[in-house]
Amino acid sequence: MPGTGGPHAEHVLLERVGRIGSPLTLETSEPEPDLTVLESTAPSPYHPASAALVVEVAASSLARDLGVKAAVYAAAGVPEYWVLDLAGRRILVHRQATKSGYTERFELAAGQRLTAAAVALPTLELDELLHAAGA
């Protein structure tokens, strides 16, 4: 799983989640998110058509991750999408996917905690994710 944040950021989530994989085979594209948390029913070893949670680690790709990719994931019905902004030391959370985008968006800054809504994960410390990603 190559990701902008390197293996450390992925390891933080791998320790907390049972099944992570990528890429996704969507209706109009095949993006390769940095992390995908898959439903337990996702086919294996084939590329899944959706995910419970997609995470992008943005070092130089923030505009694309918040624009094009957010629209693609929302249209595909991915219920929760996170963008870990390394330079801004924050995470941007997108929830409530519709065909035209996410209806709920908010951000958390370093020092705050994050709880996933779409999948059962323990509460995550944003500082730990940022440190693991090299921010």
Secondary structure, DSSP 8 states (H G I E B T S, - for coil): ---TTHHHHHHHHHTT-S-B------SS-----SEEE--TT--SSS--S--SEEEEEESS-HHHIIIIIHHHHHHTT-SEEEEEETTTTEEEEEEEEETTEEEEEEEEETT-EE--SSS----EEHHHHHHHTT-
